[in-house]
Amino acid sequence: MPKFKIRKEILWTLLIVVLIAAVIIPIIIVYAQAEQDLGNRIACFPLMEIENDEKLDSAFCQSKGCIYDDAGENVKCYLPLDGSKSYGYQHNSTVYAGDGTYIEHQLQRRQETPSLYGGDYEKVKFKVTFYGDKMLRFSFYQDGSSIESNQPPVGLNLPIPSAPSDTSDYIVKISDSTEGGPFDFAITRRSTDQIILDTKLGGLTIAKQFLMITFALPSEHLYGIGENTHDSFAHNMNYKMHPIFARDQPPGDGEMNLYGSHPFYMVSEDDGSSHGVFFYNSHAIDVTTLPYPGLTYRTIGGGLDFFVFLGPKPEYVVKQYTGVIGRTMMPAYWSLGFQICRYGYTGTDEIREVVERTRNAGIPQDVQYADIDHMDNQADFTLGPTFIDLPIFVTEQAAEGLRFIPILDPAINTEKTNMDYPPHTNAMLAGAYITWFNDTLQPNSDCSSSPGDCQPLDNVMLGYVWPDGRTAFPDFFKNETQVWWKKEMKTFYELLPYDGIWIDMNEPAAFDTNKEKPFNYPPEKHPWNLICPVNEWDDPPYITLAASRSDTKRLSDKTICMVGRQGQNNEHLHYAVHNLFGWSQTKPTYEGLQEATSKRGVVITRSTFPSSGKHAGHWLGDNTARWKDLHSSIIGSLEFNLFGIPYIGADICGFFGNTTEELCERWMELGAFYPFSRNHNTIGMAPQDPAVWPSVASASRTALNIRYRLLPYLYTLFYHSHTTGSTVVRPLYHEYPTDMRAKSIDGQFLWGPALLISPVLTASTTELGAYLPADTWYDYYTGKREETSGTDVTWNTPLDKINLHVRGGYILPQQLEALNTKLSRQNNFTMIVALDSDKTAAGDLFWDDGETIDTISTSQYHYIRFSYTEKNVNGAATEGVLNMQVQVNSSRSNGLEKLKMDSALIYGLENSPKTINGGIFDYDADTKVAKLFNLARSMTSNWDIVLTF
């Protein structure tokens, strides 16, 4: 239980005052002694508390039926602590489904319940839907409405509801089913009677624009809830409030909302079981942790609609969650190679210099990018004057194996005057843009009379971003918009033959909305900007933490107005689907990429929502060149693997600020083990591609060569993520769920179950303190077994090294590295066989051509299993068998038939082999590593390698 202060006494004079006041305000007398903060306070006005608003005094607080504690360190004004007995809803009636697939309760708002923000619904339905033994859903919604009318327009892969068995993983308990009884409920784990969540703490509110619910949790080991900043992977439970609202907000300090919305969390229970909860809502959300431990959700629309996944293993929870929202896309093989970008290239010549510098340094590179510099005045689907020869360069480099990815922003210039600009003309013809809700809310269209905020393009909502003119924002919920976008992508591909697409600014970003003018508005022009009219959607009763921390205290800060109309039939307010803008752009971009290139490719998107991983990867945004952000990149990568977006990484060496040689060297070593590995920085900063410094080049070459050697293992992890939903990068506790120490580790991580990565994350450090879970571990570099585990360790880690350890019991397929994957895929295979305490190991390999669309569904791939076992006589090994079994044979050639298993390293072999049936071997008695050479085994047929002892 987290520590928190408890007030140990209450002055008698205060009691006398409260007793007298009880005649007037009876609710206060009952809770007079609730001054003690037991970590369960639900703030009535949390934003006023955060801002230290002077209006929040005892009189205001008590006028709302709340309790005031002037000495409260975290929460001063809070709801009564007896839960639903005095605030919330009471039970009216119950309906049971005849087939046992759901229970529905009719609830009535308690008459003494104060209204915090207005618009409360008097009658509400609570429905629990069962999906077998390991998953359920519960929903609150207005009587006369429906669950479907409140849910986001994001399809889920829901199984057919089915009644739970008598041995299901969960039990649902309603506290009081009698008519008029106070309503709360709990879900418990049947095997341990441990609560999963319990609403006994109170706070249930269902109103038009304010919904709130609080869960008591079984453990303080809480993970997920994004996308926002926090300093540790396991959440700080001491009343920390996290905003969820997509915004053009770089990561910084404090609890800040960033680019996407992921209202999913996982809790690790005390016995090692785990469960997950998904809040199916696309509105702005605030989530507050409670030391109790618990969580309070506040949102401004939609429904209180939750899915619960019972696991019980952590990886099972992620698989269950991604089974509902959708599995990740299968990335192209080349997209797992190293990538370089920067904002600020002056032309094609500078890009060529970077590529040649990298290649001459012997640093592997598979992808080169161009940021908005390549465009004509930042207009999508154009090339600027110094990039006219970019298509020639891209074509030349493609022959060498280098791929190319350009950026696309969603905002389209509506006032481009220096050239004919079909993208805008075609968008207008298609009706592709977001429009104003109605004429009343749209500002004056006449710029002569209203030059500062006019909206002159019919009913299209205009803002300002990077282009040198007012911009419009595509409505990707419309079929016509998706068709238009794909056609523009195809036309652009004919000009510039790209391999992938990077979509940015898709929260959507609009600069300095509601201010006099954007920061980059042409100074020679009369000031103008998008000014949102005052209305109930841009200015809701509860404005959310995201808005309260903005410059204008409005939801529309840094984005477009909430009164935008969207949808095929104008059925959506931007207020309800703002968090879905990036999500809605991602699918047509992925489809447009594949239609244009006829290849799998990859899409990188900044703004995401649950199921975005089906079509894209993500980078962690505009970070800063500082050590703190180096550490935060691990936290973000772990979280997005929980969120079903395992193709994830941070801008290596930092986006903002000038990096240092030491920081960039350490970051390149860590970045070599991001699933998405890209060095990227901003305009005006010094170049930081790894070949700039000899020391960084050397360390990068070493780390990236290891990455390229391990790409077959990494690609296989993505195969499992794509087909089963497992994570690629995972925290230590996923593999060691009962290890209490592992639950708090976020400076180390695993690739799948078998490779432990332990980077240095602080300056001037060569002795790294780390944690090694109780297991068999081998140093990747030497193969020598670690002498101790299950404890903290210290490793000497010079500046040019990152610590890597292989877990016993696993076989890691490898391939000899090269300068890019076009070359490395032509090299023979090798493997690491790391034996466990039983002297066994197993592993697998997925292999296809790396770029064809849908190879898995069409069986155009190989799937291979490896194993090692020993035969023993009287406790002594007499024979070791390394086996390969081809379990799926590709229906077409993918190059594997030309390659061989050429060598192997066996870690933890107690004795030197006497013979090997084909090939030669060498044995190191000190490290207990056997090296097998000249194996020449086929990669498309079964075989055994037999060692005799």
Secondary structure by P-SEA (a helix, b strand, c coil): cbbbbbbccccaaaaaaaaaaccccaaaaaaccccccccccccccaaaaaaccccccaaaaaaacbbbbccccccccccccccccccbbbbcbbbbbccccbbbbbbbccccccccccccccbbbbbbbbccccccccccccccccccccccccccccccbbbbcccccbbbbbccccccccccccccccccccccccccccbbbbcccbbbbbbbccccccccccccccccccccccbbbbbbcccccccccccccccbbbccccccccccbbbbbbcccccbbbbbbbcccbbbbbbccccbbbbbbccccaaaaaaaaaaaaccccccccccccbbbbbcccccaaaaaaaaaaaaaacccccccccccccccccccccccccccaaaaaaaaaaaabbbbbbbbbccccccccccccaaaaaaaaaccbbbccccccccccccccccccccccccbbbbbcccccbbbbbccccaaaaaaaaaaaaaaaaaccccbbbbccccccccccccccccccccccccccccccccccccccccccccccccccccccccccccccccccccccccccccaaaaaacaaaaaaaaaacccbbbbbbcccccccccccccccccccccaaaaaaaaaaaaaaaaacccccccccccccccccaaaaaaaaaaaccccbbbbbbbcccccccccccaaaaaaaaaaaaaaaaaaaaaaaaaaaaaccccccccccccccccccccccccccccccccbbbbbbccccccbbbbbbccccccccccccccccccbbbbbbccccbbbbbbbccbbbbbccccccaaaaaabbbbbbbbbcccccccccccccccccccccccccbbbbbbbbbbbbcccccccccccccccbbbcccccccccccccbbbccccccccccccccccccccccbbbbccccccccbbbbbbbcc
